[in-house]
Amino acid sequence: MNITIVGTGYVGLVSGACFSEMGSTVTCVDVDEQKIENLKKGILPIYEPGLENLVIENHKEGLLRFTTSLESAAQECDVFFIAVGTPPDEDGSADLQYVLQVARNIGRVINSYTVIVDKSTVPVGTADKVKKVVQESLDKRGSDLEFDVVSNPEFLKEGAAVNDFLSPDRIIVGCDSPRAIKLMKRLYAPFSRNRDKLITMKVRDAEMTKYAVNSMLATKISFMNEMATICERLGVDVENVRKGIGSDQRIGYSFIYPGCGYGGSCFPKDVNALIRTSRDMGVEPHVLASVARRNSLQKEVLGNKIKERFGNDLCGKIFCIWGLSFKPGTDDMREAPAIVLINELVAAGATVHAYDPVAMTQAVGEFSPSFFQENRLRLFKTPYDALVDTDALVLVTEWKTFRQPAFQAMAKVMRQQILFDGRNLYDPGEVQEHGFEYHGIGRNFGGNLSGA
Ligand code: UDX
């Protein structure tokens, strides 16, 4: 099949590469000329495991093309995917201007029956708006071409997006037209070989499903973070509680890891957007509002623990931060807990030494230039260099490379042997055996819990 994907951001590029991998001919369109030129040369705008290879190979084979011209892409196109950004407005609702602009342009260039798919995460009712603007464009041309609008939300996790796309749990297709459903079934057939993964529903139901999934997952995390806070006060180890509840199949082990808060481009944005939508509908979203509030508080937890241990004035103290991206496997810094923590530490007078396996370039833009000019924030090439002369290590993002550090060697170069484990990555007993003082999230374990 011939597909056009508008927007070569995270979602668009992964979708394009994966559809071409499954045999479709894909044209990726973007207004950013530099980005398109780079993609033709195999230079990707984002880091995502496995993606570069797919892009380069399928581009070489002619299955994946890049262009800035929507018009040329529209020749012989069966399905258009809209995969442009929906940044949050000031009030938290999703800004649809890019989606609608693309829809308008699609209406100007289509030349046969077309299915237009919303892949971007968009509020309930967006498909109707897309339909309206496409129709307006066609009317202006005096065209009576037929088209359908489909909602097909993505469920890609950064760092695992290629695999998530190629082997999805399910494919949600929201569509009110049998003709379009038939086409979507054909398009996704290669992804459903073992079992039929396509779940069809009305357009608005699909749009809501996306928000409900992300809100549910965010709720699990915030719930667990609240449990951790309560456990800490009760002298209970949340890690045992996590294992205990995860074994209940109705709850499951995923997304119940307590930590220093969720970040990224989806959870914070989507929870806030649903809160906004809900209030617009006259429904006070009590649960969602608490999920968002707990997460804001959770991002402050590490800073608070550090101040409890060292005092509010951190002048003269140096902290080593391991992990800057919002989660492992990505260079994405959006809404990363490390941002809140580093700003907090620097504001309290501390100096920060930081290391991340891939996000350091991205990180530079997230902080005030004065942090770097005044050496309040220094980025290091290795995790061990970042530790030299520091008063504590703070683990913020649980990259695999941090799982089994050389504690003995670390202890020798640090000023004080103190560890704040923002992801409960380490075994507190083992860390203590190496002479470190351990502070986790909601942890109470045999022996000392210093500072608690
Ligand atoms: C998420 C959804 O999983 C995906 O389906 C959707 O399309 C986009 O949003 P992503 O943002 O890439 O994906 O990351 P995810 O792996 O879901 O993690 C989100 C955040 O939650 C991270 O900050 C992570 O550290 C945090 N998290 C996750 C926890 O704190 N505890 C957990 O148990 C799981």
Residues whose N, C-alpha, C, O or C-beta is under 5 A from the ligand:
A	BS01	UDX	E154 F155 L156 K157 E158 I221 S254 F255 I256 Y257 G259 G261 Y262 G263 G264 S265 C266 F267 F326 K327
